[in-house]
Amino acid sequence: MRKILFVLLMSFLIFPQKITLKQVVTLAMEKNPDILVAKYEPEKSKNLWEASRAIFVPSLSFSASASKDQQKPSSIFEGRSDRVDTDRESGELQIIQTLPTGGNITFSVSQNRNYTTNLFYQLNPSYTTFFQLSLSHPLLKNAGVSVTKQNIIISRANYERSQLDFRARAEEVVLDVVQAYWNYLYYLEAYRVKEESLKLAQDLYHQNLEMVKVGKKSSLDLVEAEAEVENRRAELIEARNQLENAREQLRLKTGMETIPEDPSSFEPPRTVRTLPDLASVLEYARRNNPQLLAAQKQVETAEFQMRVKKNALKPELNLQLSLSTIGRAGDRVLYKNNNPFSGEVVGKISGSPYDALNEALRGAYNSVNLSLVYKMPVLRQREVGEFRAAVSEYYQARENYRKVLSQVEYEVKSAWRDAVAAYQRMIATKKARELAEKKLEAEQVKFAQGASTNYMVLTYQRDLANARINELKSLLDYNVALYRLKKAAGRLLEGFQIKF
């Protein structure tokens, strides 16, 4: 068993796993700076949406007050003293609930205590309990679920649109990562082609050197070969610089710490034609492209706001209904001969706040109030202006949707044509590279036999290097075009199994 584990470990170390494009994209979703910045926008929109739903959370309020008044009597009915004292204490509890159809319903309960030195108060101190249920509801303007929930509906639409915008941004980042991945592989292979091209020029230089020594070539041929070596060394330096820039781009977009320089460490590009039907891609893009869906969501939001502003053009007609019950109790003071002017108290019948509460709960004394309030502004300049602005915004959103639709269709067609052309170039450049290899091989044989010149061999060497680079570029262009096509259709994240 230990031998098996050792063999597996050594095979993993000797033959390391390839760095696949999916792994690189997954890493970019965690470390790409654009993603790290953009991901907060949907979160912010979601918090605003949740905050807007607080409109239907009932509000609870409680108030308490106490007062003490001293007044000079203005009537003989206020008593024979030269001062009338009045103490008042009250407390009120109120619950207000907004209704989905508009308006609100309010329930309130209050308890009051009143004490006075005025002789003609039958209950002193007196306790009053008051229950009231009131409804205020619009019947024309501001009526309806859509108007009441407009902030919730709009903030939810903004949240959904921010998700689509984030998805579109994520697809742009993924496409950038794909391009950086294949771009690095391209410059890595191009650097190796330049290395091989330099080696061929150096071999030719050494061949010329040997021929000059034996008198088969002139020193001018040696100078020509040496000059080509230096030219290709300069090209190799430039290729190295391009490779380092490509490496930094890949590191910046993905957050990769170590990027190998062995092409075999990366996923090989696709060489088989796997191009879907253009009509099916266009149909899929119309239903799934995030930019198009965001534009469609904007049209729906603008249409909703237009309906809300149209409702604001109606006059106000509000229904107001209140149901209330009251209970009152207290200490009943008994005067001699039932004459309060005597000021002689002969007894007292005690009362309490609970007596007032029980009386209110029994509904001993009730009142109902129903009213309709109609209001119509003389000029509706503000409402008309806002409605016209909402109509303009709606038509603007529709035109923007058509523009985005045209742009998406163009991107799909362009990417599809690029993929077709890149695949055809890949076939042609492969054939051109094979022919360039045969031409150089034949020319080198002729050169060894003294039937060719430095110029022809160097030319065919350069042609072969260019043919290899062109083949590589068409191959990677084909792979990038396939991913561009997926992005235009709105299925790029799906291909990498990225979900939000």
C-alpha positions in Angstrom: 0.0 0.0 0.0 2.8 2.4 0.8 4.5 1.7 -2.5 1.2 2.5 -4.3 0.9 5.8 -2.5 4.6 6.6 -3.2 4.1 5.9 -6.9 1.0 8.1 -7.0 2.8 10.9 -5.2 5.8 10.8 -7.5 3.6 10.6 -10.6 1.8 13.8 -9.4 5.1 15.6 -8.8 6.7 14.4 -12.1 3.5 15.0 -14.1 1.7 18.0 -12.5 -1.9 18.8 -13.3 -2.5 21.3 -16.1 -3.7 24.8 -15.2 -7.1 24.7 -16.9 -9.0 27.7 -18.1 -11.8 26.9 -15.7 -9.5 27.0 -12.7 -8.1 30.3 -13.8 -11.6 31.8 -14.3 -12.7 30.4 -10.9 -9.7 32.1 -9.2 -10.5 35.3 -11.0 -14.1 35.3 -9.6 -12.5 35.4 -6.1 -9.6 37.8 -6.7 -10.3 39.9 -9.7 -10.4 43.6 -8.6 -13.3 44.5 -10.9 -15.4 41.7 -9.5 -14.5 42.6 -5.9 -15.7 46.2 -6.6 -18.8 45.3 -8.6 -20.2 42.7 -6.2 -21.3 45.4 -3.7 -23.7 47.0 -6.1 -26.3 44.1 -6.0 -25.8 43.9 -2.2 -26.5 47.6 -1.8 -29.6 47.4 -4.1 -30.9 44.4 -2.1 -30.6 46.3 1.2 -32.5 49.2 -0.3 -35.2 46.9 -1.5 -35.5 45.3 2.0 -35.6 48.8 3.5 -38.5 49.8 1.2 -40.6 46.9 2.5 -40.6 48.5 5.9 -43.6 50.6 4.8 -45.9 47.7 5.9 -44.3 47.3 9.3 -46.8 48.8 11.8 -45.6 51.7 13.8 -46.2 51.9 17.6 -46.2 55.1 19.6 -46.7 56.0 23.2 -47.1 59.4 24.8 -47.6 60.5 28.3 -48.2 64.0 29.7 -49.0 65.8 33.0 -50.1 69.3 33.7 -51.1 71.5 36.6 -53.1 74.7 36.2 -54.0 77.4 38.7 -56.6 80.0 37.7 -58.6 82.6 39.4 -62.3 81.8 39.5 -64.3 83.7 36.9 -67.7 82.4 38.0 -69.4 81.5 41.3 -70.0 78.0 39.9 -66.2 77.4 40.2 -66.4 77.5 44.0 -65.9 79.9 46.8 -62.1 79.7 47.0 -60.0 82.4 45.4 -58.1 79.8 43.3 -59.1 76.9 41.2 -56.5 74.1 40.9 -56.6 71.5 38.1 -54.3 68.5 37.7 -54.3 66.5 34.5 -52.5 63.2 33.6 -52.8 61.3 30.4 -51.3 58.5 28.4 -52.0 57.2 24.9 -50.9 54.1 22.9 -51.3 54.2 19.1 -50.7 51.6 16.4 -50.7 52.6 12.7 -50.8 50.1 9.9 -50.3 51.0 6.2 -52.7 49.1 3.9 -51.5 47.6 0.7 -54.4 49.2 -1.2 -53.5 52.7 0.1 -54.3 54.7 3.2 -53.8 53.4 6.7 -55.7 52.1 9.7 -55.1 53.4 13.2 -56.0 52.0 16.6 -55.5 54.1 19.7 -56.3 53.8 23.4 -55.9 56.6 25.9 -56.3 56.9 29.6 -56.8 60.3 31.3 -57.1 61.5 35.0 -58.4 64.8 35.9 -58.6 66.4 39.3 -59.9 69.9 40.1 -61.0 72.0 43.1 -64.0 73.2 41.0 -67.0 72.2 43.1 -69.3 71.5 40.2 -67.4 68.5 38.8 -69.6 65.5 39.5 -66.6 63.1 39.2 -63.5 64.3 41.0 -61.0 62.9 40.3 -62.3 61.6 37.0 -60.9 58.8 34.9 -61.6 58.5 31.1 -60.7 55.6 28.8 -61.0 56.1 25.1 -60.8 53.5 22.3 -60.8 54.6 18.7 -60.4 52.7 15.4 -60.0 54.9 12.4 -59.6 54.3 8.7 -58.3 56.8 6.1 -58.3 55.4 2.5 -58.0 57.1 -0.9 -60.6 56.2 -3.5 -59.1 57.9 -6.6 -55.7 59.4 -6.4 -53.1 57.3 -4.6 -55.4 54.3 -4.5 -54.3 50.9 -5.4 -51.6 48.4 -4.6 -49.3 49.6 -7.4 -49.2 53.2 -6.0 -48.8 52.1 -2.4 -46.0 49.6 -3.2 -44.3 51.7 -5.9 -41.1 52.1 -3.9 -40.9 48.4 -3.2 -41.6 47.5 -6.9 -39.0 50.0 -8.2 -36.3 49.0 -5.7 -36.9 45.4 -6.4 -36.6 46.1 -10.1 -33.4 48.0 -9.4 -32.1 45.1 -7.4 -32.8 42.7 -10.3 -31.3 45.1 -12.8 -28.2 45.4 -10.6 -27.9 41.6 -10.6 -28.0 41.6 -14.4 -25.5 44.4 -14.6 -23.2 42.5 -12.3 -23.7 39.4 -14.4 -22.8 41.3 -17.5 -19.7 42.8 -15.8 -18.7 39.3 -14.6 -19.0 38.0 -18.2 -16.7 40.9 -19.4 -14.2 39.9 -16.7 -14.4 36.3 -17.7 -13.8 37.1 -21.3 -10.9 39.3 -20.3 -9.4 36.4 -18.3 -10.0 34.0 -21.3 -8.2 36.5 -23.6 -5.4 37.0 -21.1 -5.0 33.2 -20.7 -4.8 32.5 -24.4 -2.8 35.7 -25.0 -0.1 34.5 -22.5 0.0 31.1 -24.2 0.4 32.8 -27.5 3.3 34.9 -26.5 4.8 31.9 -24.7 4.7 29.8 -27.9 5.8 32.8 -30.0 8.8 33.3 -27.7 9.7 29.6 -28.3 9.3 30.1 -32.0 11.7 33.1 -31.9 14.1 31.0 -29.8 14.1 28.2 -32.4 14.4 30.8 -35.2 17.5 32.3 -33.5 18.9 28.8 -33.1 18.4 28.1 -36.9 20.2 31.4 -37.7 23.0 30.5 -35.4 23.4 27.1 -37.0 23.5 28.7 -40.4 26.1 31.1 -39.1 28.3 28.2 -37.9 27.9 26.5 -41.2 29.0 29.6 -43.0 32.0 29.9 -40.6 33.1 26.4 -41.4 32.7 27.0 -45.1 34.7 30.2 -44.9 37.5 28.4 -43.2 37.7 25.9 -46.1 37.2 28.5 -48.7 33.7 27.5 -49.9 32.1 30.8 -48.8 33.2 34.4 -48.7 33.5 36.5 -45.6 30.5 38.6 -46.9 28.3 35.5 -46.5 29.5 35.2 -42.9 28.7 38.8 -42.2 25.2 38.4 -43.7 24.5 35.3 -41.5 25.8 37.1 -38.4 23.7 40.1 -39.1 20.6 37.9 -39.3 21.6 36.3 -35.9 21.6 39.7 -34.3 18.3 40.7 -35.9 16.7 37.5 -34.5 18.2 38.1 -31.1 16.6 41.5 -31.1 13.3 39.9 -32.0 13.7 37.4 -29.2 14.3 40.3 -26.7 11.1 42.0 -27.9 9.2 38.6 -27.7 10.4 38.2 -24.1 9.2 41.7 -23.2 5.8 40.9 -24.7 5.7 37.6 -22.8 6.3 39.4 -19.5 3.6 41.9 -20.2 1.2 39.1 -21.0 2.2 37.4 -17.8 1.5 40.5 -15.7 -1.9 40.9 -17.4 -2.8 37.4 -16.5 -1.6 37.9 -12.9 -3.5 41.1 -12.6 -6.8 39.7 -13.9 -6.7 36.4 -12.0 -4.6 37.0 -8.9 -2.3 34.0 -9.8 0.9 34.0 -7.7 3.0 31.7 -9.9 2.6 31.4 -13.7 4.7 28.7 -15.3 6.5 29.1 -18.6 6.0 25.6 -19.8 3.2 25.5 -22.5 2.4 21.9 -21.5 1.2 23.2 -18.1 -1.8 24.9 -19.7 -4.9 23.6 -21.3 -4.4 23.0 -25.0 -6.6 25.1 -27.3 -9.5 23.7 -29.1 -8.8 22.6 -32.7 -12.1 20.9 -33.6 -14.9 22.9 -35.2 -17.7 23.2 -32.6 -19.6 26.1 -33.9 -23.4 26.2 -33.2 -26.0 27.4 -35.6 -26.2 31.2 -35.9 -30.0 31.3 -35.8 -30.1 29.3 -32.5 -27.4 31.5 -30.9 -29.3 34.7 -31.9 -32.5 33.3 -30.4 -30.8 32.3 -27.2 -29.1 35.7 -26.9 -32.5 37.5 -27.2 -33.7 35.5 -24.1 -30.6 35.4 -22.0 -28.1 38.2 -22.7 -27.8 40.1 -19.4 -27.5 43.6 -21.0 -30.6 42.9 -23.1 -32.5 41.6 -20.0 -31.4 44.7 -18.0 -32.7 47.0 -20.8 -36.0 45.1 -20.8 -36.3 45.5 -17.1 -35.8 49.2 -17.5 -38.7 49.3 -20.0 -40.9 47.5 -17.5 -39.9 49.9 -14.7 -40.5 52.9 -16.9 -43.9 51.6 -17.9 -44.8 51.1 -14.2 -43.8 54.6 -13.3 -45.8 56.0 -16.1 -48.9 54.2 -14.7 -48.2 55.6 -11.2 -47.8 59.1 -12.6 -51.1 58.8 -14.5 -52.8 57.9 -11.3 -51.6 61.1 -9.8 -53.6 63.1 -12.4 -56.8 62.0 -10.7 -58.5 64.2 -8.1 -58.3 63.3 -4.4 -61.3 61.5 -2.9 -60.6 60.2 0.6 -62.8 58.1 2.8 -62.4 58.7 6.5 -64.2 56.4 9.0 -63.7 56.3 12.8 -65.3 54.1 15.4 -64.8 55.1 19.0 -66.1 54.1 22.5 -65.6 56.0 25.7 -65.8 55.1 29.4 -65.7 57.5 32.3 -65.6 57.0 36.1 -64.2 58.6 39.2 -64.9 59.6 42.8 -68.4 61.1 43.2 -68.5 63.7 45.9 -71.7 64.0 48.0 -72.5 67.4 49.4 -74.9 68.2 52.2 -78.5 68.6 50.9 -76.9 67.9 47.5 -75.8 71.6 47.4 -72.2 72.1 46.3 -72.4 75.8 47.2 -72.4 74.7 50.9 -69.0 73.3 50.5 -69.8 70.7 53.1 -68.9 67.2 52.0 -71.0 64.5 53.6 -69.7 61.5 51.7 -67.9 60.0 48.7 -68.6 57.1 46.3 -65.2 55.9 45.1 -64.4 55.1 41.5 -61.2 53.9 39.7 -59.6 53.8 36.3 -60.6 50.1 35.9 -64.3 51.2 36.1 -63.7 53.6 33.2 -61.9 50.8 31.3 -64.7 48.3 31.8 -67.2 50.9 30.7 -65.3 51.5 27.5 -64.9 47.8 26.8 -68.7 47.3 27.3 -69.3 49.9 24.6 -71.6 51.9 26.8 -71.0 55.1 24.9 -70.1 54.8 21.2 -69.7 57.2 18.3 -69.3 56.7 14.5 -68.0 59.2 12.1 -68.0 58.8 8.3 -66.8 61.5 5.9 -65.7 61.9 2.3 -63.1 64.6 1.5 -62.7 65.7 -2.1 -59.8 67.8 -3.2 -59.0 69.1 -6.7 -56.1 71.5 -7.4 -56.8 74.5 -9.5 -53.8 73.8 -11.7 -52.2 70.4 -12.1 -49.0 71.7 -13.5 -46.7 69.5 -11.4 -48.6 66.3 -11.9 -48.9 66.8 -15.7 -45.2 67.6 -16.0 -44.2 64.5 -14.0 -46.6 62.3 -16.1 -45.2 63.7 -19.4 -41.6 63.1 -18.1 -42.5 59.5 -17.2 -44.0 59.0 -20.7 -40.7 60.4 -22.3 -38.7 58.1 -20.0 -40.8 55.1 -21.1 -40.2 55.8 -24.8 -36.6 56.4 -24.2 -36.3 53.0 -22.4 -38.0 51.3 -25.4 -35.6 52.9 -27.9 -32.7 52.0 -25.6 -33.9 48.4 -25.6 -34.0 48.3 -29.4 -30.5 49.8 -29.5 -29.2 47.1 -27.1 -30.9 44.4 -29.1 -29.2 45.6 -32.3 -25.9 45.7 -30.5 -26.3 42.2 -29.1 -27.3 40.8 -32.5 -24.3 42.5 -34.0 -22.0 41.1 -31.4 -23.4 37.6 -31.9 -23.0 37.8 -35.7 -19.6 39.3 -35.5 -18.3 36.7 -33.1 -19.8 33.9 -35.2 -18.2 35.3 -38.3 -14.9 35.7 -36.5 -15.0 32.1 -35.3 -15.8 30.8 -38.8 -13.0 32.9 -40.3 -10.5 31.9 -37.6 -11.2 28.3 -38.1 -10.7 28.6 -41.9 -7.5 30.5 -41.2 -6.4 27.8 -38.8 -6.8 25.2 -41.6 -5.0 27.4 -44.1 -2.1 28.4 -41.8 -1.6 24.8 -40.8 -1.1 23.9 -44.4 1.1 26.9 -45.0 3.3 26.0 -42.0 3.7 22.4 -43.3 4.7 23.7 -46.8 7.1 26.2 -45.2 8.8 23.3 -43.3 9.2 21.4 -46.5 10.6 24.4 -48.4 13.1 25.1 -45.7 14.1 21.5 -45.5 14.7 21.3 -49.2 16.5 24.6 -49.3 18.9 23.5 -46.5 19.7 20.4 -48.5 20.5 22.6 -51.5 22.6 24.9 -49.3 24.6 22.0 -48.0 25.3 21.0 -51.6 26.3 24.6 -52.4 23.3 25.1 -54.7 21.7 27.8 -52.5 22.5 31.1 -50.8 22.3 32.5 -47.3 19.6 34.8 -48.4 17.3 32.0 -49.5 17.8 29.9 -46.4 17.3 32.9 -44.1 14.2 33.9 -46.0 12.7 30.4 -45.7 13.6 30.3 -42.0 11.8 33.6 -41.4 8.9 32.3 -43.5 8.6 29.2 -41.4 8.7 31.3 -38.1 6.0 33.6 -39.4 3.9 30.6 -40.6 4.2 29.0 -37.1 3.2 32.2 -35.4 0.3 32.8 -37.9 -0.9 29.2 -37.2 -0.8 29.7 -33.5 -2.6 33.1 -33.7 -5.4 31.7 -35.8 -5.8 28.8 -33.4 -6.0 31.0 -30.4 -8.2 33.6 -32.2 -10.6 30.7 -33.0 -10.8 29.7 -29.3 -11.3 33.4 -28.2 -14.0 33.9 -30.8 -15.9 30.8 -29.4 -15.9 32.4 -25.9 -16.9 35.8 -27.4 -19.8 34.1 -29.0 -20.9 32.6 -25.7 -20.6 36.0 -24.0 -22.7 37.7 -26.7 -25.3 35.0 -26.2 -25.2 35.3 -22.4 -24.0 31.8 -21.6 -20.3 32.4 -20.9 -20.7 32.0 -17.1 -22.9 28.9 -17.7 -20.0 27.3 -19.5 -17.8 27.7 -16.5 -20.5 26.7 -14.1 -20.5 30.0 -12.3 -23.6 30.9 -10.4 -24.6 33.9 -8.2 
